[in-house]
Amino acid sequence: TSIKASGSAGLASCATTAKSGTSMATPAVAGTAALIRQILTEGHHETFSSVGYAASSYSTSAPSGALLKALLIGSTVPLAYGYNSAGAGVTLSDFYGASSAVADSTAYALGTTGVDFTQGFGHVRLSNIFSLDGTFDTFCYEDSLAEYSTWDITFTISSADTDVAITLVWNDPPGSTYCGYYYEQGTSTDTCLVHDLDLKVYNDGTRLYSNFGAGDGDYSGQEDVYNNVEKTSIASSDLTVGDTITVTVETNGLSYADSQKFAVVVAGKLFTVSPAPVLAPTPTPSSMPVFVPKPAPTPSPTSQPTPLPSFQPTPKPTSVP
């Protein structure tokens, strides 16, 4: 809804009117991002999620754009219905067609949990990322990684009443012109990603893939090499109290800079088992250094000063009268 302007007579009005489309979605999401930033900078994260706030690590004075985006996408849910211009309900699968007009649509039908080809991750729902009644907790992390290194954190499920969503976002450097086209044509092995990070989530040792890798189609069980956003969702029906959830961020080649900043958001009823340290980068085999212990320096002998010769005065000869 949006504020409805007063009538031509200038009378005040509190009426609202329904609006739809990207022209309405854009300011709504922008306003939600502003609210999220206010929650982080004014200390409300601790109010809504004391457990999550205590374990989080991010700048409360200037949270990154990647963190705000991770919170937005972490809150999303798929839409299965909407409204037409007359206000009547519309089933989106009927509006778009059987499922989606994009290839492999049968594997990613409209409303697929996590992501689909028609609406992406769905629509933003702030209550899915910040709980006003303490139903779940939200963990936020900002960090950076060097090439071929990993970042890990482990959680334990404390309640199976809520879903768990893990989202990774990083601001990738600009790619080359027509990079996606050449990759799809098979004339290049490089996608548009300049810095490729992978989100790896394990539930009691079982690997869970992000984005389209979580579906049953052509990308099932594959890493996402296209996007700088990766999200893994775990339904409450697939969780048991005591389950161990391990979240790993792994960097592949970094061709633009020596390190890449990123943000991770984890939402659900769980608690941390281990902190998330930044591990030392693991060198590639071709550049594996060989460390040779350096011998201790041999101390130089202390120089003794050479004594100066002692000069005795020569007696004057005795003069004989």
SEDOSE-636741 format. One line per 5 residues: number of its first residue (from 1); their letters; for each residue x negated, y, z negated of N, C-alpha, C, CB. Coordinates in steps of 0.05 Angstrom, whole numbers, plus 5000, padded with zeros to 4 digits. Each point is the difference from the previous one (the first is absolute). Glycine has a CB too. Layout:
BEGIN
NUM> A> X:Y:Z:X:Y:Z:X:Y:Z:X:Y:Z ~ ...;
//
This chain:
BEGIN
1> TSIKA> 4983:4976:5000:5017:5024:5000:4982:5025:5000:5037:4975:4975 ~ 4975:5047:5032:4986:5026:4999:5019:5021:4991:4968:4985:5037 ~ 5021:5038:4955:5017:5022:4991:5015:5011:5024:4968:5011:4962 ~ 5058:4994:5034:5017:5011:5021:5002:5030:4996:5026:4957:5003 ~ 4968:5058:5019:5001:5029:4998:5027:5011:4993:4963:5002:5034;
6> SGSAG> 5038:5021:4954:5026:5013:4993:5015:5007:5025:4981:5018:4957 ~ 5045:4985:5041:5017:5007:5023:4995:5028:5009:5034:4968:4983 ~ 4979:5039:5040:4996:5027:5012:5009:5022:4981:5006:4979:5045 ~ 5012:5014:4937:5010:5021:4981:4979:5006:4979:5047:4985:5009 ~ 4932:4999:4989:4979:5005:4980:5006:4989:4973:4990:5040:5025;
11> LASCA> 5030:4942:4974:5007:4988:4975:4980:4978:4993:5049:5011:5008 ~ 4944:4988:4966:4981:4980:4991:5012:4972:5003:4980:5032:4968 ~ 5004:4949:5040:5009:4973:5003:4980:4980:4990:5027:5014:5040 ~ 4982:4965:4947:4982:4979:4990:5005:4974:5016:5000:5021:4954 ~ 5012:4982:5069:5006:4976:5016:4975:4989:5012:5045:5018:5009;
16> TTAKS> 4956:4957:4998:4977:4987:5014:5011:4987:5025:4976:4991:4957 ~ 5006:5004:5061:5007:4987:5025:4980:4979:5007:5023:5041:5015 ~ 4985:4937:4998:4982:4978:5007:4985:5007:5025:5031:4967:4979 ~ 4943:5028:5020:4982:5003:5023:4983:4975:5003:5000:5051:4995 ~ 4991:4944:5029:4984:4976:5005:4979:5005:5021:5039:4971:4986;
21> GTSMA> 4944:5010:5018:4979:5002:5020:4973:5008:4988:5035:5012:5033 ~ 4945:4989:4984:4973:5007:4991:4998:5028:4989:4982:4968:5033 ~ 5036:5050:4977:4999:5028:4991:5008:5001:4970:5011:5016:5046 ~ 5004:4965:4945:5008:5000:4972:4980:4982:4984:5049:5008:5013 ~ 4942:4970:5000:4983:4981:4986:4973:5013:4993:5022:4962:5024;
26> TPAVA> 4968:5055:4994:4973:5012:4996:5000:5018:4976:4993:4998:5049 ~ 5025:5021:4947:4999:5017:4976:5007:4984:4975:5012:5039:5028 ~ 5004:4940:4975:5006:4984:4976:4975:4985:4990:5047:4994:5017 ~ 4938:4995:5001:4975:4986:4992:4979:5020:4990:5010:4963:5034 ~ 4989:5060:4979:4981:5020:4991:5006:5010:4972:4994:5015:5047;
31> GTAAL> 5032:4988:4947:5008:5007:4973:4994:4978:4980:5036:5029:5020 ~ 4968:4946:4988:4993:4978:4983:4970:4999:4994:5039:4974:5019 ~ 4945:5032:5001:4971:5001:4996:4992:5022:4980:4993:4982:5046 ~ 5021:5040:4956:4995:5022:4981:5007:4992:4971:5008:5033:5037 ~ 5015:4952:4960:5007:4990:4974:4980:4980:4989:5048:5007:5013;
36> IRQIL> 4942:4976:5004:4980:4980:4992:4975:5015:4990:5018:4966:5033 ~ 4973:5054:4982:4976:5015:4991:5005:5013:4974:4988:5007:5047 ~ 5036:5004:4949:5006:5013:4974:5000:4980:4977:5028:5034:5025 ~ 4982:4942:4980:5000:4979:4980:4971:4994:4992:5043:4980:5019 ~ 4939:5018:5000:4972:4993:4994:4985:5023:4986:5001:4969:5040;
41> TEGHH> 5003:5055:4970:4984:5023:4989:5011:5010:4974:4989:5012:5046 ~ 5036:4984:4947:5012:5011:4976:5002:4979:4978:5025:5033:5027 ~ 4963:4943:4977:5000:4980:4978:5024:4983:4997:4971:5031:4978 ~ 5047:4970:5042:5025:4984:4998:4995:4971:5006:5026:5040:5012 ~ 4952:4954:5002:4994:4971:5005:4998:4985:4973:4976:5013:5043;
46> ETFSS> 5011:4999:4938:4998:4987:4974:5027:4997:4986:4954:5019:4996 ~ 5064:5000:5009:5027:4999:4988:5015:4977:5012:5000:5049:4993 ~ 4999:4947:5033:5015:4979:5013:4987:4973:4999:5018:5034:5030 ~ 4956:4965:4967:4985:4975:5001:4975:5002:4983:5018:4989:5046 ~ 4985:5008:4928:4977:5003:4982:4979:4979:5005:5030:5021:4966;
51> VGYAA> 4979:4954:5039:4981:4978:5005:4985:5005:5026:5030:4968:4975 ~ 4985:5039:5046:4987:5005:5026:4982:5024:5000:5040:4981:5021 ~ 4968:5040:4965:4983:5024:4998:4974:4995:4986:5041:5028:5000 ~ 4960:4956:4979:4976:4995:4984:4979:4984:5016:5028:5000:4959 ~ 4982:4984:5060:4981:4984:5016:4993:5013:5027:5019:4960:4978;
56> SSYST> 4994:5062:5028:4995:5013:5026:4974:5016:5000:5050:5002:5007 ~ 4942:5005:5018:4975:5016:5003:5004:5017:5025:4971:4964:4977 ~ 5035:5062:5019:5004:5018:5022:4997:5029:4989:5030:4967:5025 ~ 4968:5052:4993:4998:5028:4992:5028:5010:4994:4959:5006:5028 ~ 5046:5001:4946:5026:5011:4992:5002:5029:5008:5002:4967:4962;
61> SAPSG> 4976:5047:5043:5002:5028:5007:5003:5003:5030:4972:5012:4961 ~ 5017:4970:5055:5002:5002:5029:5001:4972:5012:4974:5043:5000 ~ 5049:4943:4997:5003:4974:5012:4997:5001:5030:5030:4986:4963 ~ 4958:4994:5049:4995:5000:5029:5025:4996:5016:4954:4983:4991 ~ 5045:5025:5034:5022:4995:5019:5004:4971:5004:4991:5043:5022;
66> ALLKA> 4987:4941:4978:5003:4971:5003:5016:4988:4977:4956:4999:5025 ~ 5040:5011:4950:5015:4990:4978:5029:5007:5002:4959:5004:4971 ~ 5047:5020:5037:5028:5008:5003:5014:4983:5021:4989:5047:4986 ~ 4997:4948:5036:5011:4983:5022:5004:4972:4990:4977:5029:5034 ~ 5004:4960:4950:5003:4973:4990:5024:4998:4981:4950:4994:5004;
71> LLIGS> 5055:5027:4981:5023:4999:4982:5026:5002:5017:4973:5022:4963 ~ 5027:4994:5058:5024:5002:5017:5006:4973:5013:4990:5049:5008 ~ 4990:4939:5005:5004:4975:5014:5005:4977:4980:4972:5016:5038 ~ 5015:4986:4939:5005:4980:4979:5029:4999:4990:4953:5005:4987 ~ 5061:5018:5016:5028:5002:4991:5020:4990:5020:4985:5038:4972;
76> TVPLA> 5007:4957:5053:5019:4996:5021:5015:4973:4999:4971:5029:5027 ~ 5053:4972:4984:5017:4976:5003:5013:5001:5028:5009:4997:4949 ~ 4996:4980:5063:5011:5000:5027:5030:5009:4999:4968:4963:5014 ~ 5040:5050:5007:5028:5008:5003:5014:4979:5017:4988:5049:4997 ~ 5036:4944:4995:5016:4981:5016:5025:5013:5010:4982:4963:4973;
81> YGYNS> 5025:5061:5018:5024:5013:5009:4996:5031:4999:5028:4961:4983 ~ 4990:5053:5030:4998:5029:5000:5028:5011:5006:4952:4999:5014 ~ 5049:5027:4995:5025:5013:5006:4998:5014:5026:5009:5006:4951 ~ 5013:4994:5064:5000:5015:5026:5008:5029:4995:5011:4957:5025 ~ 4992:5058:4996:5005:5029:4998:5027:5005:4987:4972:5008:5040;
86> AGAGV> 5046:4973:4961:5027:5003:4988:5000:4991:4971:5021:4994:5045 ~ 4957:4997:4945:4999:4991:4972:5008:4971:4996:5009:5046:4987 ~ 4996:4940:5035:5007:4972:4997:4975:4982:4998:5043:5009:5026 ~ 4960:4969:4959:4977:4982:4997:4992:4987:5026:5015:4993:4953 ~ 4959:5003:5050:4989:4987:5024:4980:4979:4991:5007:5041:5028;
91> TLSDF> 4996:4934:4982:4980:4980:4995:4977:5004:5020:5035:4967:4983 ~ 4941:5038:5006:4978:5008:5017:4992:4978:5020:4985:5029:4964 ~ 5019:4946:5029:4993:4979:5019:5018:5001:5024:4984:4971:4962 ~ 5041:5038:5035:5017:5004:5023:4992:5024:5016:5038:4978:4975 ~ 4954:5043:5011:4993:5025:5013:4975:4997:5017:5020:5025:4962;
96> YGASS> 4959:4960:5027:4975:4996:5015:5002:4977:5020:4976:5018:4960 ~ 5043:4965:5036:5002:4976:5016:4999:4976:4982:4978:5023:5039 ~ 5016:4954:4972:5000:4975:4984:4980:5003:4977:5012:4973:5040 ~ 4965:5038:4965:4981:5005:4978:4983:5024:5007:4999:4950:4988 ~ 4983:5047:5031:4983:5023:5008:4993:4996:5029:4982:5006:4953;
101> AVADS> 5013:5016:5061:4994:4998:5028:4970:4994:5005:5037:5032:5009 ~ 4948:4966:4970:4971:4996:5002:4994:4970:5001:4991:5044:4977 ~ 4988:4949:5038:4992:4972:5002:4995:4988:4972:4979:5009:5044 ~ 5026:4965:4954:4996:4985:4975:5021:5008:4979:4951:4996:5010 ~ 5071:5016:4999:5020:5010:4982:5014:4978:4984:5007:5039:5031;
106> TAYAL> 4995:4937:4980:5014:4979:4986:4986:4993:4974:5016:4982:5043 ~ 4958:5023:4956:4985:4994:4975:5002:5022:4980:4969:4972:5027 ~ 5037:5053:4983:5002:5023:4982:5026:5014:5005:4950:5005:5001 ~ 5071:4981:4992:5027:5012:5004:5004:5024:4982:5017:4955:5012 ~ 5003:5061:4996:5006:5024:4985:5006:4993:4970:5018:5022:5042;
111> GTTGV> 4969:4992:4941:5004:4995:4971:4981:4980:4988:5047:5011:5008 ~ 4933:4981:5008:4980:4982:4989:4986:5012:4976:4993:4981:5046 ~ 5004:5004:4933:4987:5011:4976:4972:5008:5006:5028:4971:4971 ~ 4965:5054:5024:4973:5010:5004:4999:5018:5024:4983:4959:4980 ~ 5022:5031:5044:4997:5017:5024:5014:4986:5024:4956:5018:4982;
116> DFTQG> 5054:4998:5036:5010:4989:5025:4994:5019:5023:5037:4975:4976 ~ 4967:5016:5048:4992:5016:5024:5018:5024:5005:4981:4959:5019 ~ 5043:5041:4969:5019:5021:5006:4997:5024:4982:5031:4966:5016 ~ 4966:5030:4958:4999:5022:4981:4975:5000:4983:5049:4999:4999 ~ 4931:4985:5008:4976:5000:4984:5004:4989:4972:4984:5039:5026;
121> FGHVR> 5008:4976:4954:5003:4991:4972:5027:5006:4989:4951:5006:4994 ~ 5066:5009:5020:5027:5006:4989:5002:5028:4990:5004:4953:4988 ~ 5012:5051:4992:5004:5028:4989:4989:5002:4972:5041:5005:5029 ~ 4951:5019:4964:4988:5006:4974:5021:4999:4978:4965:5029:5023 ~ 5028:4959:4956:5017:4999:4976:4983:5004:4975:5034:4969:5023;
126> LSNIF> 4966:5055:4967:4982:5007:4978:5003:4983:4975:5002:5046:5018 ~ 5023:4944:4978:5004:4983:4976:4986:4973:5002:5044:5023:4994 ~ 4946:4971:5030:4985:4974:5002:4971:5003:4993:5031:4987:5036 ~ 4960:5038:4960:4972:5004:4993:4996:5013:4973:4991:5005:5048 ~ 5029:5009:4941:4999:5010:4973:5026:4993:4986:4969:5038:5014;
131> SLDGT> 5029:4946:4966:5023:4990:4986:5007:5019:4977:4988:4953:5012 ~ 5037:5057:4988:5009:5018:4979:5008:4985:4975:5015:5031:5035 ~ 4989:4943:4967:5009:4985:4976:4979:4979:4992:5047:5007:5014 ~ 4929:4995:4997:4978:4982:4991:5003:4971:5010:4996:5028:4961 ~ 5020:4968:5061:5004:4973:5010:4974:4988:5011:5047:5013:5011;
136> FDTFC> 4936:5004:5001:4975:4991:5011:4979:5021:4996:5024:4972:5034 ~ 4951:5022:4973:4978:5019:4998:4987:5005:5027:4992:4984:4953 ~ 4995:5039:5048:4987:5009:5025:4970:5006:4994:5043:5019:5018 ~ 4940:4968:4998:4971:5002:4996:4989:5014:5025:4997:4958:4971 ~ 4987:5064:5025:4990:5016:5022:4969:5001:4999:5043:5027:5000;
141> YEDSL> 4944:4969:5022:4971:5000:5001:4990:5015:5024:5000:4956:4977 ~ 4980:5060:5019:4985:5013:5021:4971:4992:4997:5031:5039:5002 ~ 4956:4953:5021:4973:4991:4998:4987:5002:5028:5011:4969:4961 ~ 4965:5022:5042:4986:5000:5026:4982:4975:5001:5002:5051:5004 ~ 4993:4940:5020:4984:4976:5005:4980:5005:5022:5038:4971:4985;
146> AEYST> 4939:5017:5012:4980:5000:5021:5006:4977:5019:4965:5020:4969 ~ 5020:4978:5052:5004:4980:5021:4995:4972:4988:4986:5033:5035 ~ 5032:4948:4973:4998:4972:4992:4999:4997:4970:4976:4990:5042 ~ 5043:5023:4944:5002:4998:4971:5029:4996:4992:4959:5029:4994 ~ 5046:4964:4981:5027:4993:4991:5006:5015:4974:4997:4955:5022;
151> WDITF> 5029:5048:4973:5011:5012:4976:5022:4980:4991:4990:5049:5014 ~ 5009:4944:4960:5019:4979:4990:5013:5009:4974:4973:4965:5022 ~ 5052:5026:4975:5013:5003:4974:5020:4977:4997:4995:5051:5001 ~ 5009:4940:4974:5017:4976:4995:5022:5008:4981:4961:4969:5007 ~ 5063:5021:4999:5024:5005:4983:5012:4973:4992:5009:5044:5023;
156> TISSA> 5007:4957:4956:5016:4978:4991:5029:5008:5000:4962:4981:4972 ~ 5056:5003:5039:5028:5006:5000:5012:4997:4972:5003:4985:5049 ~ 5009:5036:4941:5012:4999:4973:5030:4996:5001:4963:5029:4984 ~ 5049:4975:5040:5029:4996:5003:5006:4995:5030:5011:5029:4960 ~ 5005:4951:5045:5007:4994:5028:5027:5012:5008:4975:4957:4996;
161> DTDVA> 5033:5064:4990:5025:5013:5006:4998:5021:5022:5013:4993:4953 ~ 4963:5015:5054:4997:5021:5021:4980:4990:5021:5011:5036:4967 ~ 4992:4976:5057:4981:4994:5022:4973:5013:4993:5037:4997:5034 ~ 4942:4996:4981:4974:5012:4998:4992:5011:5027:4987:4970:4961 ~ 5005:5055:5041:4991:5012:5025:4972:5010:4997:5047:5012:5012;
166> ITLVW> 4935:4980:5006:4972:5009:5000:4995:5015:5026:4985:4961:4970 ~ 5005:5064:5029:4997:5016:5024:4972:5012:5000:5049:5010:5001 ~ 4938:4988:5023:4973:5011:5004:5002:5021:5022:4978:4957:4986 ~ 5011:5067:5010:5000:5021:5020:4972:5013:5000:5050:5008:4994 ~ 4940:4998:5030:4976:5016:5002:5002:5018:5024:4972:4964:4979;
171> NDPPG> 5014:5059:5020:5001:5019:5022:4977:4993:5019:5020:5037:4971 ~ 4987:4951:5051:4980:4990:5019:4990:5023:5018:5022:4955:5000 ~ 4952:5045:5006:4990:5020:5019:5014:4998:5027:4955:5000:4976 ~ 5045:5021:5040:5014:4999:5026:4988:4979:5019:5011:5048:4995 ~ 5006:4938:5019:4991:4980:5019:4995:5012:5027:5026:4965:4974;
176> STYCG> 4965:5018:5044:4993:5009:5027:5026:5001:5017:4954:4980:4996 ~ 5045:5034:5026:5023:5003:5018:5006:4973:5014:4988:5048:5008 ~ 5037:4945:4993:5010:4976:5012:4989:4974:4987:5004:5026:5043 ~ 4988:4976:4932:4988:4977:4987:5020:4976:4999:4971:5031:4973 ~ 5054:4974:5020:5020:4979:4998:5006:4987:5027:5019:5023:4961;
181> YYYEQ> 4981:4993:5060:5006:4990:5027:4978:4980:5008:5024:5043:5012 ~ 4951:4965:4985:4978:4983:5008:4999:4974:4984:4974:5041:5013 ~ 5034:4961:4961:5000:4976:4984:5022:4981:5009:4983:5026:4961 ~ 5040:4985:5045:5022:4983:5009:4995:4988:5028:5031:5028:4973 ~ 4954:4986:5044:4993:4990:5026:4977:4980:4999:5015:5043:5019;
186> GTSTD> 4973:4954:4958:4978:4981:4998:4973:5010:5010:5034:4965:5004 ~ 4965:5060:5003:4974:5011:5010:4983:5011:4977:5023:5011:5043 ~ 4987:4989:4932:4985:5009:4977:5007:4983:4976:4997:5047:5019 ~ 4984:4948:4964:5006:4984:4976:5005:5019:4976:4971:4963:5017 ~ 5028:5063:4988:5004:5019:4979:5029:5011:5000:4951:5012:5002;
191> TCLVH> 5062:4988:4975:5026:5012:4998:4996:5030:4994:5022:4957:4984 ~ 5000:5057:5011:4997:5029:4994:4990:5005:4972:5037:5008:5031 ~ 4961:4971:4952:4989:5004:4974:4970:5005:5002:5036:4970:4980 ~ 4955:5051:5007:4971:5005:4999:4988:4987:4975:5007:5043:5024 ~ 5007:4959:4954:4992:4986:4975:5022:4980:4993:4974:5040:4984;
196> DLDLK> 5019:4935:5018:5020:4978:4997:4998:4989:4971:4998:4989:5049 ~ 5023:5016:4936:5002:4989:4973:5021:4978:5000:4986:5044:4979 ~ 5011:4937:5004:5020:4978:4998:5010:4998:4971:4978:4975:5037 ~ 5049:5022:4961:5012:4995:4974:5005:4970:4997:5022:5046:5000 ~ 4966:4942:4980:5003:4971:4995:5012:4996:4973:4960:4990:5030;
201> VYNDG> 5064:4997:4970:5015:4995:4975:5002:4970:4996:5026:5044:5005 ~ 4969:4947:4971:5002:4972:4994:5019:4996:4976:4953:4992:5017 ~ 5066:4990:4986:5018:4993:4978:4992:4972:4990:5038:5028:5018 ~ 4948:4971:4959:4990:4974:4990:4983:4986:5021:5040:4996:4970 ~ 4944:5019:5045:4982:4988:5019:5011:4998:5028:4981:4976:4963;
206> TRLYS> 5045:5028:5041:5012:4998:5027:4999:5027:5013:5030:4963:4985 ~ 4958:5038:5039:4997:5025:5014:5026:5010:5011:4953:4987:5012 ~ 5053:5039:4984:5024:5013:5011:4990:5022:5019:5028:4989:4958 ~ 4983:5011:5066:4991:5019:5020:5017:5025:5000:4983:4963:5028 ~ 5006:5059:4982:5014:5025:5000:5013:5006:5027:4969:5017:4966;
211> NFGAG> 5050:5002:5035:5013:5009:5024:5011:4977:5016:4969:5039:5001 ~ 5026:4960:5025:5011:4979:5017:4988:4973:4996:5010:5035:5033 ~ 4967:4964:4953:4987:4975:4994:5017:4983:4980:4956:5021:5008 ~ 5063:4992:4979:5017:4986:4981:5024:4986:5013:4986:5033:4966 ~ 5018:4973:5060:5023:4989:5014:4994:4973:5012:5016:5045:5009;
216> DGDYS> 5002:4946:5009:4998:4973:5012:4993:5002:5030:5032:4982:4966 ~ 4962:5042:5044:4996:5004:5029:4971:4998:5008:5040:5029:5000 ~ 4953:4985:5022:4974:4998:5012:4978:5009:4981:5021:5007:5045 ~ 4985:5011:4936:4979:5011:4983:5000:4986:4973:5005:5043:5023 ~ 5010:4935:4974:5001:4986:4974:4973:4991:4991:5046:4986:5011;
221> GQEDV> 4947:5020:4964:4975:4991:4988:4976:5014:5011:5021:4957:4994 ~ 4983:5067:5018:4977:5015:5011:4996:5026:4985:5009:4979:5045 ~ 4966:5030:4956:4994:5026:4989:5011:5022:5019:4958:4982:4976 ~ 5050:5041:5012:5009:5022:5017:4976:5016:5009:5044:5002:4974 ~ 4951:4999:5052:4977:5014:5011:5008:5026:5014:4976:4957:5005;
226> YNNVE> 5050:5051:4991:5010:5023:5014:5005:5024:4982:5021:4968:5032 ~ 4988:5027:4943:5011:5021:4984:4982:5007:4976:5045:4986:5014 ~ 4956:5039:4977:4986:5008:4976:5019:5000:4975:4968:5028:5028 ~ 5053:4957:4974:5019:4995:4978:5005:4970:4999:5022:5047:5005 ~ 4975:4941:4972:5006:4972:4997:5016:4996:4974:4958:4986:5026;
231> KTSIA> 5064:4999:4977:5018:4996:4977:5007:4970:4998:5019:5047:5004 ~ 4979:4943:4972:5008:4972:4994:5022:5001:4979:4954:4982:5011 ~ 5069:5005:4995:5022:4999:4982:5004:4971:4990:5022:5039:5023 ~ 4984:4958:4951:5005:4974:4989:5027:5001:4986:4951:4991:4993 ~ 5068:4993:5017:5027:5000:4989:5000:4988:4972:5019:4996:5046;
236> SSDLT> 4999:5013:4937:5001:4990:4973:5005:4970:4999:5017:5044:4985 ~ 4997:4946:5036:5006:4971:5001:4975:4983:5004:5045:5012:5018 ~ 4934:5001:4992:4975:4986:5004:4980:5004:4977:5007:5005:5049 ~ 5002:5006:4929:4983:5006:4978:5008:4984:4975:4992:5046:5018 ~ 4988:4948:4966:5004:4986:4974:4984:5014:4979:5009:4956:5023;
241> VGDTI> 5002:5047:4954:4985:5013:4978:4974:4985:4996:5043:5015:4978 ~ 4935:5000:5021:4974:4989:4997:4984:4997:5026:5018:4976:4961 ~ 4996:5028:5062:4985:4999:5025:4978:5021:5000:5042:4984:5024 ~ 4936:5008:4989:4977:5018:5003:5000:5013:5028:4973:4973:4967 ~ 5028:5053:5034:5000:5015:5026:4973:5013:5002:5051:5007:4999;
246> TVTVE> 4934:4986:5022:4974:5012:5005:5002:5018:5024:4976:4960:4979 ~ 5015:5064:5019:5001:5020:5021:4971:5007:5008:5045:5019:4984 ~ 4949:4977:5042:4973:5005:5010:5001:5019:5024:4984:4955:4983 ~ 5000:5065:5017:4996:5018:5023:4972:4994:5011:5031:5036:4982 ~ 4968:4958:5043:4974:4992:5013:4995:5018:5024:5006:4952:4984;
251> TNGLS> 4970:5058:5018:4992:5016:5023:4985:4984:5020:4998:5041:4971 ~ 5009:4963:5055:4984:4989:5021:4981:5021:5010:5038:4968:5013 ~ 4958:5035:5013:4982:5020:5010:5010:5028:4995:4986:4967:5035 ~ 4996:5050:4957:5005:5029:4997:4981:5014:5020:5015:4996:4950 ~ 4996:5014:5072:4983:5011:5021:4998:5030:4998:5012:4962:5028;
256> YADSQ> 5004:5051:4956:5000:5030:4999:4986:5011:4976:5043:4999:5025 ~ 4958:4987:4953:4987:5010:4975:4990:4976:4984:5030:5041:4999 ~ 4955:4965:4980:4988:4979:4984:5020:4988:4980:4957:5023:5004 ~ 5066:4990:4992:5020:4990:4981:5027:5009:5009:4967:5001:4962 ~ 5054:4987:5026:5027:5007:5007:5017:5002:4974:4996:4976:5045;
261> KFAVV> 5017:5046:4951:5018:5004:4977:5026:4986:5006:4979:5044:4988 ~ 5035:4946:4991:5026:4987:5004:5016:5003:4975:4980:4967:5032 ~ 5046:5026:4970:5018:5000:4977:5016:4974:5000:5003:5050:5001 ~ 5001:4939:4975:5016:4976:4996:5021:5006:4979:4961:4970:5012 ~ 5064:5021:4994:5022:5002:4981:5012:4973:4996:5010:5047:5014;
266> VAGKL> 4994:4945:4961:5012:4974:4993:5024:5006:4982:4956:4975:5003 ~ 5068:5016:5004:5024:5004:4984:5013:4974:4994:5006:5045:5021 ~ 5001:4951:4954:5014:4976:4991:4997:4996:4971:4991:4979:5044 ~ 5021:5000:4945:4998:4994:4972:4976:4982:4995:5051:5005:4994 ~ 4926:5007:5002:4975:4985:4996:4981:5017:4984:5007:4975:5044;
271> FTVSP> 4971:5013:4949:4979:5015:4985:4973:4991:5010:5030:5005:4960 ~ 4951:5013:5037:4973:4995:5011:4985:4980:4982:4999:5045:5021 ~ 4986:4938:4992:4982:4981:4985:4971:5010:5002:5031:4962:5010 ~ 4962:5049:5013:4973:5010:5003:5001:5028:5013:4981:4953:5003 ~ 5000:5064:4990:4999:5026:5014:4991:4997:5029:4989:5022:4956;
276> APVLA> 5011:4999:5058:4993:5000:5029:4974:5014:5004:5049:4998:5013 ~ 4928:4989:4983:4975:5013:5004:4993:5001:5030:4984:4984:4956 ~ 5000:5035:5051:4990:5001:5028:4975:4983:5000:5019:5047:5009 ~ 4982:4932:5007:4978:4981:5001:4978:5010:5019:5031:4962:4989 ~ 4945:5030:5006:4978:5008:5018:5005:4988:5028:4968:5002:4961;
281> PTPTP> 5026:5013:5059:5005:4990:5028:4984:4975:5005:5008:5046:5015 ~ 5005:4935:4999:4987:4975:5008:4988:5004:5027:5032:4973:4973 ~ 4941:5027:5030:4989:5004:5027:5006:4977:5019:4964:5027:4978 ~ 5036:4979:5047:5004:4980:5020:4975:4982:5001:5030:5030:5027 ~ 4972:4945:4982:4977:4982:5000:4976:5011:5015:5031:4963:4996;
286> SSMPV> 4975:5052:5026:4977:5009:5016:4984:5022:4987:5027:4989:5040 ~ 4986:5024:4940:4986:5022:4986:4995:4994:4971:5021:5031:5032 ~ 4980:4943:4962:4996:4992:4972:4972:5007:4991:5034:4963:5005 ~ 4963:5054:4975:4973:5008:4992:4987:4978:4983:5014:5048:5002 ~ 4960:4951:4999:4985:4982:4983:4986:5017:4979:4994:4965:5037;
291> FVPKP> 5012:5030:4939:4988:5016:4978:4976:4986:4989:5045:5018:4989 ~ 4932:4995:5012:4975:4990:4989:4994:5015:4974:4983:4987:5046 ~ 5013:4999:4932:4995:5015:4976:4975:5017:5002:5022:4964:4974 ~ 4979:5059:5017:4978:5019:5001:4982:4995:4977:5027:5034:5024 ~ 4946:4961:4981:4983:4995:4977:4997:5025:4982:4975:4966:5028;
296> APTPS> 5020:5029:4947:4997:5022:4981:4974:5014:5006:5026:4976:4965 ~ 4973:5050:5033:4976:5014:5006:4978:4994:4980:5027:5036:5020 ~ 4948:4962:4990:4977:4995:4983:4991:5026:4988:4985:4960:5027 ~ 5014:5041:4946:4992:5026:4988:4971:5006:5005:5034:4993:4964 ~ 4961:5032:5041:4972:5009:5004:4985:5002:4974:5015:5026:5041;
301> PTSQP> 4959:4965:4959:4985:5002:4975:4997:5029:4991:4975:4958:5011 ~ 5026:5046:4963:4997:5027:4990:4972:5009:5002:5037:4992:4968 ~ 4958:5030:5045:4973:5011:5004:4990:5012:4974:5010:5008:5049 ~ 4965:4985:4944:4988:5012:4976:4982:5023:5009:5001:4956:4976 ~ 5001:5067:5011:4983:5023:5009:4971:4994:4995:5038:5031:4989;
306> TPLPS> 4945:4977:5030:4971:4998:4997:4989:5022:4982:4997:4978:5046 ~ 4990:5013:4932:4990:5021:4981:4979:5017:5013:5011:4971:4961 ~ 4990:5055:5033:4980:5018:5010:4974:4996:4984:5036:5033:5014 ~ 4941:4970:5000:4974:4997:4985:4996:5022:4980:4980:4979:5040 ~ 5008:5013:4938:4996:5019:4978:4973:5014:5005:5028:4972:4967;
311> FQPTP> 4972:5054:5035:4976:5015:5005:4990:5013:4974:5015:5010:5047 ~ 4960:4983:4947:4988:5012:4976:4983:5024:5008:4999:4954:4977 ~ 5002:5067:5008:4984:5024:5007:4969:4994:4997:5039:5030:4985 ~ 4946:4980:5034:4971:4996:5000:4987:5021:4981:5000:4982:5048 ~ 4985:5009:4931:4989:5019:4981:4979:5018:5014:5008:4967:4962;
316> KPTSV> 4992:5058:5029:4980:5018:5011:4972:4993:4989:5035:5036:5003 ~ 4945:4967:5015:4973:4994:4990:4990:5020:4979:4990:4979:5045 ~ 4995:5011:4936:4990:5019:4979:4976:5014:5010:5017:4971:4963 ~ 4985:5056:5037:4977:5016:5010:4978:5001:4980:5032:5027:5028 ~ 4943:4970:4980:4977:5001:4982:4989:5028:5002:4989:4951:5005;
321> P> 5007:5062:4972:4989:5027:5001:4970:4999:5008:5033:5014:4964;
//
